Amino acid sequence: MIAFWIAATGLSAVTAGLVLRGAARARPVDDAQTRLEPHRRRLAEVERLALDGLLAQDELKAARAEAGRGLLAAADQSETWSRDGKGPRKIVVAALGAACVAAVGAYVALGHPEMADQPYAKRVDEWKAADPSTLEPAQIAAVLEGVAAERPKDAEPLVFLAKARAAGGDLAGAEAALRRAVRVAPKRADIWSLLGETFVMEAKGSVGADAKLAFGEALKVDPKDLRARYYLARGKIADGDVKGGLADWRALAESLPSGDAGHAALLQEIARVENTGGLPDAAPAANENPEVKGMIAGMVEGLAARLAQAPDDPDGWVRLVRAYAVLGETAKRDAALASASARFKDQPKVLSALRQAADTPAQAKVATP
């Protein structure tokens, strides 16, 4: 492959050199004839007037001299290029040729078309070891892609992968992950309803045919699935069956605990539809979805579970304490800090890192993966 690129570059350089050589040796299109023509006409006019006897001898001499001077001046301005190889154009051409040769030489020395990119796997390994709350959605998705590949018969990594992609704005990628997940676990209603919700987000709040099909599959598995019931009722209202959709929403509200945040929000939507006769605001964006918001918390709890099984990991404890601090989980932060401080009481550097992690300010709004 490298030989091909060197040959291609060399051929390009040779071709460019031949073109420049021809340009240097050629005489440019000269517009001397255009510049001389008016003076020639003037001289011819003087001669015609002399033949017609319209100019005296002294006037004829003066007119001939004036026309001749103009003709000579125009001729002196005529552009000519040297063919002896010593003109400035030859210098320019030589410089351009040298530049081409230098470029080829630099490429041969430094360029490698087959050079590998910065190792992606190494970066993913670094993200695996990092504090989840410090990662971007795309980085979390990259980690989860590896997990899903390692566990092809487990739908859970695919579900988290879909949530991470959705949080990063990749709804098409989230849909693809959930389609794979329902093939792995077709009897999980939550995955079917998540797929339906993804269709709704892709349609900017519209409950289309694909979404209805996915929600219908969810209800076949679990007739009480809250997400499917909510969106199918919303679809009824959008299709003009306001009465039927509101009835389904009221039944859904009755099934929710009175202290549940979703209960209060649903009652507000019902009241808004009753007052306006139409739907409330569009469906929540991917990064506002409660399912997505809980993902980092779930990953942090996974880290805590791993440390409970293998506690001799000071870096893991530092990440856990920092994550709890970022999430605003002060009680869990303090408990993790106490446990880690007792375990590593004889390691001052670890204790210092733990204290710094505990002092990490909480985010006003938890970043969603």
C-alpha positions as CSV (number, residue, x, y, z in Angstrom):
1,M,0.0,0.0,0.0
2,I,2.8,2.4,0.9
3,A,4.5,1.7,-2.5
4,F,1.3,2.7,-4.3
5,W,1.0,6.0,-2.5
6,I,4.7,6.8,-3.1
7,A,4.3,5.9,-6.8
8,A,1.1,8.1,-7.1
9,T,2.8,11.0,-5.4
10,G,5.9,10.7,-7.6
11,L,3.8,10.5,-10.8
12,S,1.9,13.7,-9.7
13,A,5.2,15.5,-9.0
14,V,6.6,14.5,-12.4
15,T,3.4,15.6,-14.2
16,A,3.5,18.9,-12.4
17,G,7.1,19.4,-13.3
18,L,6.4,18.8,-17.0
19,V,3.6,21.3,-17.0
20,L,5.7,23.9,-15.3
21,R,8.6,23.3,-17.6
22,G,6.4,23.8,-20.6
23,A,5.0,27.0,-19.1
24,A,8.5,28.3,-18.4
25,R,9.7,27.7,-22.0
26,A,6.6,29.0,-23.7
27,R,6.3,32.7,-24.8
28,P,3.1,34.2,-23.4
29,V,0.4,35.5,-25.5
30,D,1.6,39.0,-26.3
31,D,-0.8,41.9,-26.9
32,A,1.8,44.0,-28.6
33,Q,-0.1,43.9,-31.9
34,T,-3.1,45.4,-30.1
35,R,-1.0,48.1,-28.6
36,L,0.9,49.0,-31.8
37,E,-2.2,49.1,-34.1
38,P,-3.4,52.6,-33.1
39,H,0.0,54.1,-33.8
40,R,0.3,52.3,-37.2
41,R,-3.1,53.7,-38.2
42,R,-2.0,57.1,-37.1
43,L,1.1,56.9,-39.2
44,A,-0.9,55.6,-42.2
45,E,-3.3,58.5,-41.8
46,V,-0.4,61.0,-41.8
47,E,0.8,59.4,-45.1
48,R,-2.7,59.6,-46.6
49,L,-3.0,63.3,-45.8
50,A,0.4,63.9,-47.3
51,L,-0.6,62.2,-50.5
52,D,-3.8,64.3,-50.6
53,G,-1.7,67.4,-50.3
54,L,-3.3,68.4,-47.1
55,L,-0.1,68.7,-45.1
56,A,2.8,71.0,-45.7
57,Q,6.3,69.6,-45.8
58,D,7.2,70.9,-42.3
59,E,3.9,69.6,-40.9
60,L,4.4,66.3,-42.6
61,K,7.9,65.8,-41.0
62,A,6.5,66.8,-37.5
63,A,3.5,64.4,-37.9
64,R,5.7,61.5,-39.0
65,A,8.1,62.1,-36.1
66,E,5.3,62.2,-33.6
67,A,3.6,59.0,-34.9
68,G,7.0,57.2,-35.1
69,R,7.8,58.1,-31.5
70,G,4.5,56.7,-30.4
71,L,5.0,53.5,-32.3
72,L,8.5,53.0,-30.9
73,A,7.3,53.6,-27.3
74,A,4.5,51.0,-27.7
75,A,7.0,48.5,-29.2
76,D,9.3,49.0,-26.2
77,Q,6.5,48.0,-23.9
78,S,6.0,44.7,-25.7
79,E,6.4,41.7,-23.2
80,T,9.0,39.1,-24.0
81,W,10.2,36.2,-21.8
82,S,13.7,34.8,-21.9
83,R,14.3,31.3,-23.2
84,D,17.8,31.1,-21.8
85,G,16.7,29.7,-18.4
86,K,18.0,32.7,-16.5
87,G,14.8,34.7,-16.0
88,P,12.8,35.1,-12.8
89,R,10.2,32.6,-14.0
90,K,12.8,29.9,-14.1
91,I,13.6,30.7,-10.5
92,V,10.0,30.4,-9.6
93,V,9.6,27.1,-11.4
94,A,12.8,25.7,-9.8
95,A,11.4,26.7,-6.4
96,L,8.1,25.0,-7.1
97,G,9.9,21.9,-8.3
98,A,12.0,21.8,-5.1
99,A,8.9,22.2,-3.0
100,C,7.4,19.2,-4.7
101,V,10.5,17.1,-4.2
102,A,10.6,18.2,-0.5
103,A,7.0,17.3,0.0
104,V,7.5,13.8,-1.5
105,G,10.6,13.3,0.7
106,A,8.8,14.4,3.8
107,Y,5.9,12.1,3.1
108,V,8.2,9.2,2.5
109,A,9.9,9.9,5.8
110,L,6.9,10.7,8.0
111,G,3.7,9.7,6.2
112,H,2.2,6.3,6.6
113,P,-1.2,5.6,5.0
114,E,-1.6,2.5,7.0
115,M,-0.6,4.1,10.4
116,A,-3.1,3.0,13.0
117,D,-5.3,5.6,14.7
118,Q,-4.9,6.4,18.4
119,P,-5.9,3.1,20.0
120,Y,-9.6,3.3,20.5
121,A,-9.7,0.2,22.7
122,K,-7.2,1.9,25.1
123,R,-9.4,4.9,25.4
124,V,-12.4,2.7,26.1
125,D,-10.5,0.9,28.8
126,E,-9.7,4.3,30.4
127,W,-13.4,5.2,30.3
128,K,-14.2,1.9,32.0
129,A,-12.0,2.8,34.9
130,A,-13.2,6.4,35.1
131,D,-15.9,7.9,37.3
132,P,-19.2,7.4,35.4
133,S,-20.4,10.8,36.4
134,T,-17.5,12.4,34.5
135,L,-18.1,10.7,31.2
136,E,-20.0,12.0,28.2
137,P,-22.9,10.0,26.9
138,A,-20.9,8.8,23.8
139,Q,-18.1,7.5,26.1
140,I,-20.6,5.6,28.3
141,A,-22.1,4.2,25.1
142,A,-18.7,3.0,23.9
143,V,-18.1,1.2,27.2
144,L,-21.6,-0.4,27.1
145,E,-21.0,-1.5,23.5
146,G,-18.2,-3.6,24.7
147,V,-20.2,-5.0,27.5
148,A,-23.1,-5.9,25.2
149,A,-20.6,-7.7,22.8
150,E,-19.2,-9.7,25.8
151,R,-22.8,-10.7,26.9
152,P,-24.7,-11.3,23.7
153,K,-27.5,-13.2,25.4
154,D,-28.1,-10.5,28.1
155,A,-30.5,-7.7,27.1
156,E,-29.6,-5.4,30.0
157,P,-26.4,-4.0,28.5
158,L,-28.3,-3.2,25.4
159,V,-31.0,-1.4,27.4
160,F,-28.4,0.8,29.1
161,L,-26.7,1.3,25.7
162,A,-29.9,2.6,24.2
163,K,-30.4,5.0,27.1
164,A,-26.8,6.3,26.7
165,R,-27.2,6.8,23.0
166,A,-30.6,8.5,23.5
167,A,-29.0,10.9,26.0
168,G,-26.3,11.7,23.4
169,G,-28.9,12.5,20.8
170,D,-28.4,9.3,18.8
171,L,-32.1,8.2,18.8
172,A,-31.5,6.0,15.7
173,G,-28.7,4.2,17.6
174,A,-31.0,3.9,20.6
175,E,-33.6,2.3,18.5
176,A,-31.1,-0.1,17.0
177,A,-30.0,-1.2,20.4
178,L,-33.5,-1.7,21.7
179,R,-34.4,-3.8,18.6
180,R,-31.5,-6.1,19.4
181,A,-32.7,-6.2,23.0
182,V,-36.3,-7.3,22.2
183,R,-34.8,-10.1,20.0
184,V,-32.8,-11.2,23.0
185,A,-35.6,-10.8,25.5
186,P,-39.0,-10.7,23.7
187,K,-40.9,-11.3,26.9
188,R,-39.7,-8.1,28.7
189,A,-42.4,-5.5,28.6
190,D,-40.1,-2.7,29.7
191,I,-37.9,-3.1,26.7
192,W,-40.9,-3.0,24.3
193,S,-42.2,0.1,25.9
194,L,-38.8,1.8,25.8
195,L,-38.6,1.0,22.1
196,G,-42.0,2.5,21.7
197,E,-41.0,5.6,23.6
198,T,-37.9,5.9,21.4
199,F,-40.2,5.9,18.3
200,V,-42.2,8.7,19.9
201,M,-39.1,10.8,20.5
202,E,-37.9,10.2,17.0
203,A,-41.3,11.4,15.8
204,K,-41.0,14.5,18.1
205,G,-43.9,13.5,20.3
206,S,-46.2,11.8,17.8
207,V,-47.4,8.3,18.6
208,G,-47.1,6.6,15.3
209,A,-47.8,3.1,14.0
210,D,-44.4,1.7,15.0
211,A,-44.8,3.1,18.5
212,K,-48.3,1.7,18.9
213,L,-47.1,-1.7,17.8
214,A,-44.3,-1.7,20.3
215,F,-46.5,-0.5,23.1
216,G,-49.1,-3.2,22.2
217,E,-46.4,-5.8,22.5
218,A,-45.5,-4.4,25.9
219,L,-49.1,-4.7,27.1
220,K,-49.3,-8.3,25.8
221,V,-46.5,-9.2,28.2
222,D,-47.6,-6.8,31.0
223,P,-51.1,-5.2,30.8
224,K,-50.1,-2.8,33.6
225,D,-47.0,-1.3,31.9
226,L,-47.3,2.3,32.8
227,R,-45.3,3.7,29.9
228,A,-47.3,1.8,27.3
229,R,-50.6,2.8,28.8
230,Y,-49.6,6.5,29.0
231,Y,-48.5,6.8,25.4
232,L,-51.3,4.8,23.9
233,A,-53.8,7.1,25.7
234,R,-51.8,10.0,24.4
235,G,-52.1,8.6,20.9
236,K,-55.9,8.3,21.2
237,I,-56.1,12.0,22.1
238,A,-53.9,12.9,19.2
239,D,-56.1,10.9,16.9
240,G,-59.2,12.8,18.0
241,D,-60.5,10.3,20.7
242,V,-60.1,12.9,23.5
243,K,-62.7,11.3,25.7
244,G,-61.2,7.8,25.4
245,G,-57.7,9.0,25.9
246,L,-58.7,11.0,29.0
247,A,-60.5,7.9,30.4
248,D,-57.3,5.8,30.0
249,W,-55.2,8.6,31.6
250,R,-57.6,8.8,34.6
251,A,-57.4,5.0,35.0
252,L,-53.7,5.2,34.9
253,A,-53.6,8.0,37.4
254,E,-55.7,5.9,39.8
255,S,-53.2,3.1,39.6
256,L,-50.3,5.4,40.7
257,P,-49.6,6.2,44.4
258,S,-50.9,9.6,45.4
259,G,-47.5,10.7,46.5
260,D,-45.8,9.7,43.2
261,A,-44.4,12.6,41.2
262,G,-45.7,11.0,38.0
263,H,-49.2,11.0,39.5
264,A,-49.2,14.8,40.0
265,A,-47.8,15.4,36.6
266,L,-50.4,13.2,34.9
267,L,-53.2,15.0,36.7
268,Q,-51.9,18.3,35.4
269,E,-51.8,16.9,31.8
270,I,-55.4,15.7,32.2
271,A,-56.5,19.1,33.4
272,R,-54.7,20.9,30.6
273,V,-56.4,18.7,28.0
274,E,-59.8,19.2,29.6
275,N,-59.3,23.0,29.5
276,T,-57.8,23.2,26.0
277,G,-59.3,20.2,24.3
278,G,-55.9,19.2,23.0
279,L,-52.7,17.6,23.9
280,P,-50.2,19.2,26.4
281,D,-46.6,19.9,25.5
282,A,-44.7,17.4,23.4
283,A,-43.2,14.3,24.9
284,P,-40.1,14.8,27.0
285,A,-36.7,15.0,25.3
286,A,-34.3,12.1,25.6
287,N,-32.1,13.9,28.2
288,E,-35.1,14.7,30.3
289,N,-36.4,11.2,30.5
290,P,-36.5,9.8,34.1
291,E,-35.3,6.4,32.8
292,V,-32.2,8.0,31.4
293,K,-31.6,10.2,34.5
294,G,-31.3,7.1,36.6
295,M,-28.6,5.5,34.5
296,I,-25.6,7.1,36.2
297,A,-27.0,6.3,39.6
298,G,-27.4,2.7,38.5
299,M,-23.8,2.5,37.3
300,V,-22.6,4.1,40.6
301,E,-24.5,1.5,42.6
302,G,-22.9,-1.2,40.4
303,L,-19.5,0.2,41.4
304,A,-20.5,0.1,45.0
305,A,-21.5,-3.5,44.6
306,R,-18.2,-4.4,43.0
307,L,-16.3,-2.8,45.8
308,A,-18.4,-4.7,48.4
309,Q,-17.1,-7.9,46.8
310,A,-13.5,-6.7,46.2
311,P,-12.8,-3.8,48.6
312,D,-9.1,-3.6,48.1
313,D,-9.3,-1.0,45.3
314,P,-8.4,2.5,46.5
315,D,-9.0,4.1,43.1
316,G,-12.5,2.5,43.0
317,W,-13.3,3.9,46.4
318,V,-12.2,7.4,45.4
319,R,-14.4,7.2,42.3
320,L,-17.3,6.0,44.4
321,V,-17.0,8.8,46.9
322,R,-16.7,11.4,44.1
323,A,-19.7,10.0,42.3
324,Y,-21.9,10.1,45.4
325,A,-20.7,13.7,46.0
326,V,-21.5,14.7,42.4
327,L,-24.9,13.1,42.6
328,G,-25.7,14.9,45.9
329,E,-26.0,11.6,47.8
330,T,-24.4,13.0,51.0
331,A,-25.3,10.1,53.3
332,K,-23.9,7.5,50.8
333,R,-20.9,9.7,50.3
334,D,-20.2,9.9,54.0
335,A,-20.7,6.2,54.5
336,A,-18.4,5.3,51.6
337,L,-15.8,7.8,52.9
338,A,-15.9,6.3,56.4
339,S,-15.5,2.7,55.1
340,A,-12.7,3.6,52.7
341,S,-10.9,5.7,55.4
342,A,-11.0,2.9,57.8
343,R,-9.7,0.4,55.3
344,F,-6.9,2.6,54.0
345,K,-6.0,4.4,57.3
346,D,-2.3,3.7,56.8
347,Q,-2.1,5.2,53.4
348,P,-2.0,9.0,53.6
349,K,-2.2,9.5,49.8
350,V,-5.4,7.5,49.5
351,L,-6.9,9.3,52.5
352,S,-6.1,12.7,50.9
353,A,-7.6,11.6,47.6
354,L,-10.7,10.4,49.4
355,R,-11.1,13.8,51.2
356,Q,-10.7,15.7,47.9
357,A,-13.3,13.4,46.2
358,A,-15.7,14.0,49.1
359,D,-15.3,17.8,48.6
360,T,-16.4,17.6,45.0
361,P,-19.4,20.0,44.6
362,A,-22.8,18.4,43.7
363,Q,-24.2,19.1,40.3
364,A,-27.3,21.2,40.3
365,K,-28.8,18.9,37.7
366,V,-27.5,15.4,37.3
367,A,-25.8,14.9,33.9
368,T,-27.6,12.3,31.9
369,P,-25.7,9.6,30.1
